[in-house]
Amino acid sequence: MRDKRTRTKKVICVKTYSGNEVLDLTVYCHAGLFALLQFIAPAIYRDLGKPAEAVQQGQPPEASAVRVRHVRSSGVI
């Protein structure tokens, strides 16, 4: 559309596709679960039935089986 008085064009954009927020959130959840299973606390989250039961009972998941990372060196001295 062109405005006769100001001689400027007005562009109207129409969205032709739907958003993919649901897909993005699903991928983020799977990535978070993968990180929990592989790197953060594999002893706790290998069997997801135990933490689910603990949460349903109102308790946090057991933290006793968590591996503690030790720092051997703080860098170059």
N, CA, C and O atoms as a Tinker XYZ file with bonds, in Angstrom:
   308  protein
     1  N      0.846000   -1.174000    0.000000    73     2
     2  CA     0.000000    0.000000    0.000000    64     1     3
     3  C      0.896000    1.243000    0.000000    63     2     4     5
     4  O      1.920000    1.273000    0.683000    81     3
     5  N      0.517000    2.242000   -0.749000    73     3     6
     6  CA     1.290000    3.474000   -0.816000    64     5     7
     7  C      0.410000    4.615000   -0.300000    63     6     8     9
     8  O     -0.745000    4.768000   -0.698000    81     7
     9  N      1.004000    5.419000    0.611000    73     7    10
    10  CA     0.310000    6.595000    1.133000    64     9    11
    11  C      0.517000    7.749000    0.147000    63    10    12    13
    12  O      1.651000    8.120000   -0.157000    81    11
    13  N     -0.584000    8.308000   -0.346000    73    11    14
    14  CA    -0.485000    9.368000   -1.352000    64    13    15
    15  C      0.113000   10.642000   -0.779000    63    14    16    17
    16  O      0.822000   11.359000   -1.485000    81    15
    17  N     -0.154000   10.935000    0.470000    73    15    18
    18  CA     0.320000   12.185000    1.060000    64    17    19
    19  C      1.813000   12.143000    1.357000    63    18    20    21
    20  O      2.533000   13.085000    1.024000    81    19
    21  N      2.288000   11.075000    1.972000    73    19    22
    22  CA     3.700000   10.999000    2.367000    64    21    23
    23  C      4.551000   10.212000    1.379000    63    22    24    25
    24  O      5.777000   10.219000    1.487000    81    23
    25  N      3.938000    9.546000    0.434000    73    23    26
    26  CA     4.622000    8.731000   -0.582000    64    25    27
    27  C      5.497000    7.634000    0.038000    63    26    28    29
    28  O      6.587000    7.341000   -0.453000    81    27
    29  N      5.011000    7.054000    1.095000    73    27    30
    30  CA     5.720000    5.946000    1.725000    64    29    31
    31  C      4.926000    4.673000    1.524000    63    30    32    33
    32  O      3.707000    4.693000    1.355000    81    31
    33  N      5.645000    3.574000    1.546000    73    31    34
    34  CA     4.996000    2.276000    1.401000    64    33    35
    35  C      4.768000    1.676000    2.780000    63    34    36    37
    36  O      5.598000    1.809000    3.679000    81    35
    37  N      3.645000    1.024000    2.925000    73    35    38
    38  CA     3.327000    0.329000    4.165000    64    37    39
    39  C      3.281000   -1.157000    3.839000    63    38    40    41
    40  O      2.521000   -1.595000    2.975000    81    39
    41  N      4.099000   -1.918000    4.539000    73    39    42
    42  CA     4.195000   -3.342000    4.284000    64    41    43
    43  C      3.475000   -4.068000    5.410000    63    42    44    45
    44  O      3.698000   -3.786000    6.588000    81    43
    45  N      2.621000   -4.990000    5.043000    73    43    46
    46  CA     1.895000   -5.801000    6.025000    64    45    47
    47  C      2.453000   -7.213000    5.943000    63    46    48    49
    48  O      2.420000   -7.840000    4.884000    81    47
    49  N      2.966000   -7.713000    7.067000    73    47    50
    50  CA     3.530000   -9.058000    7.126000    64    49    51
    51  C      2.490000  -10.005000    7.703000    63    50    52    53
    52  O      1.871000   -9.714000    8.726000    81    51
    53  N      2.307000  -11.117000    7.052000    73    51    54
    54  CA     1.369000  -12.129000    7.501000    64    53    55
    55  C      2.173000  -13.362000    7.883000    63    54    56    57
    56  O      2.999000  -13.840000    7.105000    81    55
    57  N      1.928000  -13.872000    9.079000    73    55    58
    58  CA     2.633000  -15.052000    9.546000    64    57    59
    59  C      2.081000  -16.275000    8.814000    63    58    60    61
    60  O      0.884000  -16.553000    8.879000    81    59
    61  N      2.947000  -16.994000    8.127000    73    59    62
    62  CA     2.496000  -18.116000    7.311000    64    61    63
    63  C      2.831000  -19.472000    7.924000    63    62    64    65
    64  O      2.527000  -20.504000    7.327000    81    63
    65  N      3.443000  -19.492000    9.090000    73    63    66
    66  CA     3.796000  -20.757000    9.715000    64    65    67
    67  C      3.498000  -20.678000   11.201000    63    66    68    69
    68  O      3.419000  -19.592000   11.775000    81    67
    69  N      3.334000  -21.840000   11.815000    73    67    70
    70  CA     3.081000  -21.872000   13.253000    64    69    71
    71  C      4.410000  -21.981000   13.993000    63    70    72    73
    72  O      5.413000  -22.416000   13.428000    81    71
    73  N      4.407000  -21.587000   15.245000    73    71    74
    74  CA     5.624000  -21.636000   16.045000    64    73    75
    75  C      5.984000  -23.058000   16.417000    63    74    76    77
    76  O      5.152000  -23.961000   16.332000    81    75
    77  N      7.222000  -23.255000   16.827000    73    75    78
    78  CA     7.678000  -24.590000   17.202000    64    77    79
    79  C      8.165000  -24.609000   18.651000    63    78    80    81
    80  O      9.121000  -25.317000   18.968000    81    79
    81  N      7.529000  -23.853000   19.523000    73    79    82
    82  CA     7.960000  -23.795000   20.914000    64    81    83
    83  C      7.829000  -25.148000   21.604000    63    82    84    85
    84  O      8.663000  -25.502000   22.437000    81    83
    85  N      6.798000  -25.901000   21.268000    73    83    86
    86  CA     6.595000  -27.210000   21.898000    64    85    87
    87  C      7.737000  -28.150000   21.523000    63    86    88    89
    88  O      8.245000  -28.880000   22.374000    81    87
    89  N      8.131000  -28.135000   20.284000    73    87    90
    90  CA     9.253000  -28.971000   19.847000    64    89    91
    91  C     10.540000  -28.542000   20.534000    63    90    92    93
    92  O     11.325000  -29.388000   20.962000    81    91
    93  N     10.766000  -27.236000   20.644000    73    91    94
    94  CA    11.967000  -26.742000   21.315000    64    93    95
    95  C     12.010000  -27.203000   22.770000    63    94    96    97
    96  O     13.047000  -27.670000   23.242000    81    95
    97  N     10.900000  -27.075000   23.478000    73    95    98
    98  CA    10.867000  -27.486000   24.883000    64    97    99
    99  C     11.074000  -28.985000   25.034000    63    98   100   101
   100  O     11.724000  -29.426000   25.982000    81    99
   101  N     10.532000  -29.772000   24.115000    73    99   102
   102  CA    10.722000  -31.223000   24.168000    64   101   103
   103  C     12.197000  -31.567000   23.985000    63   102   104   105
   104  O     12.726000  -32.423000   24.695000    81   103
   105  N     12.855000  -30.914000   23.048000    73   103   106
   106  CA    14.274000  -31.171000   22.806000    64   105   107
   107  C     15.104000  -30.744000   24.018000    63   106   108   109
   108  O     16.042000  -31.444000   24.398000    81   107
   109  N     14.771000  -29.605000   24.629000    73   107   110
   110  CA    15.499000  -29.149000   25.821000    64   109   111
   111  C     15.331000  -30.141000   26.974000    63   110   112   113
   112  O     16.286000  -30.412000   27.703000    81   111
   113  N     14.130000  -30.679000   27.140000    73   111   114
   114  CA    13.905000  -31.661000   28.210000    64   113   115
   115  C     14.713000  -32.930000   27.975000    63   114   116   117
   116  O     15.293000  -33.480000   28.911000    81   115
   117  N     14.754000  -33.394000   26.735000    73   115   118
   118  CA    15.540000  -34.587000   26.428000    64   117   119
   119  C     17.024000  -34.326000   26.637000    63   118   120   121
   120  O     17.738000  -35.199000   27.130000    81   119
   121  N     17.499000  -33.148000   26.274000    73   119   122
   122  CA    18.910000  -32.819000   26.479000    64   121   123
   123  C     19.240000  -32.743000   27.969000    63   122   124   125
   124  O     20.303000  -33.200000   28.388000    81   123
   125  N     18.346000  -32.176000   28.767000    73   123   126
   126  CA    18.568000  -32.115000   30.209000    64   125   127
   127  C     18.594000  -33.491000   30.838000    63   126   128   129
   128  O     19.426000  -33.771000   31.701000    81   127
   129  N     17.682000  -34.351000   30.407000    73   127   130
   130  CA    17.661000  -35.723000   30.919000    64   129   131
   131  C     18.933000  -36.467000   30.528000    63   130   132   133
   132  O     19.485000  -37.222000   31.328000    81   131
   133  N     19.394000  -36.257000   29.312000    73   131   134
   134  CA    20.643000  -36.893000   28.873000    64   133   135
   135  C     21.818000  -36.427000   29.735000    63   134   136   137
   136  O     22.664000  -37.232000   30.122000    81   135
   137  N     21.868000  -35.129000   30.033000    73   135   138
   138  CA    22.955000  -34.609000   30.871000    64   137   139
   139  C     22.887000  -35.192000   32.274000    63   138   140   141
   140  O     23.918000  -35.522000   32.861000    81   139
   141  N     21.678000  -35.322000   32.817000    73   139   142
   142  CA    21.546000  -35.936000   34.144000    64   141   143
   143  C     22.014000  -37.384000   34.124000    63   142   144   145
   144  O     22.733000  -37.818000   35.024000    81   143
   145  N     21.616000  -38.125000   33.113000    73   143   146
   146  CA    21.956000  -39.544000   33.051000    64   145   147
   147  C     23.436000  -39.783000   32.817000    63   146   148   149
   148  O     23.998000  -40.731000   33.364000    81   147
   149  N     24.073000  -38.952000   32.023000    73   147   150
   150  CA    25.447000  -39.223000   31.629000    64   149   151
   151  C     26.502000  -38.518000   32.483000    63   150   152   153
   152  O     27.554000  -39.093000   32.761000    81   151
   153  N     26.234000  -37.286000   32.899000    73   151   154
   154  CA    27.305000  -36.479000   33.474000    64   153   155
   155  C     27.064000  -36.030000   34.908000    63   154   156   157
   156  O     27.984000  -36.095000   35.724000    81   155
   157  N     25.887000  -35.588000   35.236000    73   155   158
   158  CA    25.677000  -34.925000   36.523000    64   157   159
   159  C     25.542000  -35.928000   37.655000    63   158   160   161
   160  O     26.331000  -35.898000   38.599000    81   159
   161  N     24.565000  -36.810000   37.582000    73   159   162
   162  CA    24.362000  -37.777000   38.652000    64   161   163
   163  C     23.870000  -39.094000   38.077000    63   162   164   165
   164  O     22.692000  -39.424000   38.212000    81   163
   165  N     24.748000  -39.845000   37.443000    73   163   166
   166  CA    24.295000  -41.082000   36.812000    64   165   167
   167  C     23.814000  -42.126000   37.806000    63   166   168   169
   168  O     22.929000  -42.913000   37.471000    81   167
   169  N     24.363000  -42.163000   39.019000    73   167   170
   170  CA    23.945000  -43.166000   39.990000    64   169   171
   171  C     22.499000  -42.946000   40.428000    63   170   172   173
   172  O     21.778000  -43.909000   40.691000    81   171
   173  N     22.080000  -41.711000   40.507000    73   171   174
   174  CA    20.719000  -41.417000   40.933000    64   173   175
   175  C     19.732000  -41.558000   39.791000    63   174   176   177
   176  O     18.661000  -42.140000   39.963000    81   175
   177  N     20.078000  -41.039000   38.636000    73   175   178
   178  CA    19.103000  -40.913000   37.561000    64   177   179
   179  C     19.130000  -42.041000   36.541000    63   178   180   181
   180  O     18.423000  -41.958000   35.537000    81   179
   181  N     19.921000  -43.100000   36.756000    73   179   182
   182  CA    19.862000  -44.249000   35.848000    64   181   183
   183  C     18.493000  -44.911000   35.937000    63   182   184   185
   184  O     17.891000  -45.244000   34.916000    81   183
   185  N     18.006000  -45.100000   37.149000    73   183   186
   186  CA    16.685000  -45.675000   37.361000    64   185   187
   187  C     15.764000  -44.533000   37.768000    63   186   188   189
   188  O     15.786000  -44.107000   38.923000    81   187
   189  N     14.958000  -44.034000   36.843000    73   187   190
   190  CA    14.120000  -42.867000   37.122000    64   189   191
   191  C     12.902000  -43.203000   37.975000    63   190   192   193
   192  O     12.160000  -42.301000   38.366000    81   191
   193  N     12.684000  -44.473000   38.266000    73   191   194
   194  CA    11.561000  -44.854000   39.123000    64   193   195
   195  C     11.797000  -44.455000   40.579000    63   194   196   197
   196  O     10.865000  -44.047000   41.273000    81   195
   197  N     13.039000  -44.572000   41.040000    73   195   198
   198  CA    13.352000  -44.228000   42.430000    64   197   199
   199  C     13.156000  -42.740000   42.718000    63   198   200   201
   200  O     12.492000  -42.406000   43.700000    81   199
   201  N     13.706000  -41.827000   41.903000    73   199   202
   202  CA    13.459000  -40.409000   42.185000    64   201   203
   203  C     11.994000  -40.014000   42.027000    63   202   204   205
   204  O     11.511000  -39.128000   42.732000    81   203
   205  N     11.286000  -40.665000   41.107000    73   203   206
   206  CA     9.862000  -40.348000   40.934000    64   205   207
   207  C      9.068000  -40.731000   42.177000    63   206   208   209
   208  O      8.185000  -39.987000   42.604000    81   207
   209  N      9.374000  -41.880000   42.755000    73   207   210
   210  CA     8.694000  -42.302000   43.984000    64   209   211
   211  C      9.026000  -41.363000   45.140000    63   210   212   213
   212  O      8.153000  -41.036000   45.943000    81   211
   213  N     10.279000  -40.930000   45.227000    73   211   214
   214  CA    10.678000  -40.023000   46.309000    64   213   215
   215  C      9.967000  -38.683000   46.179000    63   214   216   217
   216  O      9.537000  -38.110000   47.180000    81   215
   217  N      9.841000  -38.182000   44.965000    73   215   218
   218  CA     9.174000  -36.899000   44.756000    64   217   219
   219  C      7.689000  -37.015000   45.056000    63   218   220   221
   220  O      7.096000  -36.087000   45.605000    81   219
   221  N      7.081000  -38.139000   44.705000    73   219   222
   222  CA     5.662000  -38.337000   45.005000    64   221   223
   223  C      5.417000  -38.397000   46.504000    63   222   224   225
   224  O      4.345000  -38.012000   46.971000    81   223
   225  N      6.395000  -38.875000   47.264000    73   223   226
   226  CA     6.263000  -38.929000   48.716000    64   225   227
   227  C      6.636000  -37.603000   49.368000    63   226   228   229
   228  O      6.524000  -37.457000   50.585000    81   227
   229  N      7.078000  -36.638000   48.570000    73   227   230
   230  CA     7.405000  -35.323000   49.097000    64   229   231
   231  C      8.836000  -35.180000   49.572000    63   230   232   233
   232  O      9.150000  -34.248000   50.311000    81   231
   233  N      9.708000  -36.086000   49.162000    73   231   234
   234  CA    11.106000  -36.039000   49.573000    64   233   235
   235  C     11.978000  -35.747000   48.353000    63   234   236   237
   236  O     11.607000  -36.104000   47.234000    81   235
   237  N     13.125000  -35.105000   48.550000    73   235   238
   238  CA    14.050000  -34.921000   47.425000    64   237   239
   239  C     14.723000  -36.253000   47.084000    63   238   240   241
   240  O     14.783000  -37.137000   47.938000    81   239
   241  N     15.227000  -36.418000   45.870000    73   239   242
   242  CA    15.941000  -37.653000   45.522000    64   241   243
   243  C     17.166000  -37.833000   46.408000    63   242   244   245
   244  O     17.728000  -36.862000   46.915000    81   243
   245  N     17.573000  -39.081000   46.588000    73   243   246
   246  CA    18.722000  -39.392000   47.441000    64   245   247
   247  C     19.980000  -38.745000   46.885000    63   246   248   249
   248  O     20.247000  -38.818000   45.686000    81   247
   249  N     20.742000  -38.120000   47.749000    73   247   250
   250  CA    21.980000  -37.472000   47.328000    64   249   251
   251  C     23.200000  -38.255000   47.780000    63   250   252   253
   252  O     24.327000  -37.827000   47.531000    81   251
   253  N     23.006000  -39.386000   48.435000    73   251   254
   254  CA    24.143000  -40.129000   48.967000    64   253   255
   255  C     24.931000  -40.836000   47.869000    63   254   256   257
   256  O     26.117000  -41.112000   48.051000    81   255
   257  N     24.307000  -41.134000   46.743000    73   255   258
   258  CA    24.991000  -41.870000   45.691000    64   257   259
   259  C     25.639000  -40.953000   44.665000    63   258   260   261
   260  O     26.127000  -41.425000   43.639000    81   259
   261  N     25.651000  -39.675000   44.920000    73   259   262
   262  CA    26.204000  -38.722000   43.956000    64   261   263
   263  C     27.724000  -38.761000   44.019000    63   262   264   265
   264  O     28.316000  -38.711000   45.097000    81   263
   265  N     28.347000  -38.852000   42.842000    73   263   266
   266  CA    29.806000  -38.804000   42.795000    64   265   267
   267  C     30.258000  -37.375000   43.029000    63   266   268   269
   268  O     29.649000  -36.426000   42.537000    81   267
   269  N     31.321000  -37.238000   43.778000    73   267   270
   270  CA    31.884000  -35.918000   44.032000    64   269   271
   271  C     33.121000  -35.763000   43.172000    63   270   272   273
   272  O     34.004000  -36.620000   43.184000    81   271
   273  N     33.186000  -34.677000   42.428000    73   271   274
   274  CA    34.354000  -34.431000   41.595000    64   273   275
   275  C     35.419000  -33.728000   42.421000    63   274   276   277
   276  O     35.148000  -32.737000   43.098000    81   275
   277  N     36.631000  -34.254000   42.353000    73   275   278
   278  CA    37.734000  -33.666000   43.088000    64   277   279
   279  C     38.620000  -32.887000   42.128000    63   278   280   281
   280  O     38.901000  -33.346000   41.021000    81   279
   281  N     39.055000  -31.716000   42.551000    73   279   282
   282  CA    39.948000  -30.911000   41.746000    64   281   283
   283  C     41.366000  -31.275000   42.097000    63   282   284   285
   284  O     41.781000  -31.093000   43.242000    81   283
   285  N     42.132000  -31.792000   41.134000    73   283   286
   286  CA    43.492000  -32.185000   41.390000    64   285   287
   287  C     44.452000  -31.019000   41.309000    63   286   288   289
   288  O     45.479000  -30.996000   41.987000    81   287
   289  N     44.112000  -30.051000   40.474000    73   287   290
   290  CA    44.977000  -28.910000   40.299000    64   289   291
   291  C     44.114000  -27.678000   40.063000    63   290   292   293
   292  O     43.085000  -27.755000   39.391000    81   291
   293  N     44.524000  -26.564000   40.604000    73   291   294
   294  CA    43.773000  -25.337000   40.409000    64   293   295
   295  C     44.331000  -24.515000   39.260000    63   294   296   297
   296  O     43.950000  -23.360000   39.073000    81   295
   297  N     45.226000  -25.105000   38.496000    73   295   298
   298  CA    45.784000  -24.408000   37.343000    64   297   299
   299  C     47.286000  -24.270000   37.443000    63   298   300   301
   300  O     47.921000  -24.882000   38.302000    81   299
   301  N     47.843000  -23.475000   36.572000    73   299   302
   302  CA    49.292000  -23.256000   36.557000    64   301   303
   303  C     49.653000  -22.263000   37.651000    63   302   304   305
   304  O     49.022000  -21.215000   37.789000    81   303
   305  N     50.660000  -22.597000   38.415000    73   303   306
   306  CA    51.072000  -21.703000   39.511000    64   305   307
   307  C     52.136000  -20.758000   39.020000    63   306   308
   308  O     52.620000  -19.922000   39.784000    81   307
